[in-house]
Amino acid sequence: MEIIKTAIEGVVIIEPRLFKDDRGYFFESFSQREFAEKVRKIDFIQDNESKSGYGVLRGLHFQKPPYAQSKLVRVIKGSVLDVAVDIRKGSPT
């Protein structure tokens, strides 16, 4: 898993290693151990999936503690524009 840091502290891009052979491919989409080593320790509790058509805009999400959640976005076909906005007080971004 390759971790790519962004301009916003705490927002990262995860690129999994793809293992290809004549049957197709395999990849590990998430590893709690590796994520804790490379990013930070988290308790990954829930995994949801949605499918959107072209031009669909999904909602803006903001939760204050104790309801805060991290988001893991995966694109399996095509592309997506995922926008993160840092609204923390005193944030340089």
FENFEN-V72415 format. One record per pair of residues at least 4 apart in sequence whose ideal C-beta (glycine too) atoms are under 7 Angstrom apart, sorted by the first residue. I is the first residue (numbers start at 1). GAP is how many residues later the second one is. Records with the same first field share a line. If there is no record, write none. Layout:
# FENFEN-V72415
I = GAP + GAP
This chain:
# FENFEN-V72415
1 = 13 + 15 + 16 + 30 + 33
2 = 13
3 = 9 + 11 + 35 + 36
4 = 8 + 9 + 11
5 = 7
6 = 5 + 6 + 7
7 = 86
8 = 76 + 78 + 85
11 = 73
12 = 27
16 = 11 + 12 + 13
17 = 10
18 = 7 + 9
19 = 6 + 7 + 8
20 = 5
29 = 45
30 = 5 + 14 + 42
31 = 4
32 = 4 + 12
33 = 4
34 = 4
35 = 4 + 7
36 = 4 + 5
42 = 28
52 = 4 + 6
61 = 10
63 = 4 + 5 + 6
64 = 4
73 = 7 + 9
75 = 4 + 5
86 = 5 + 7
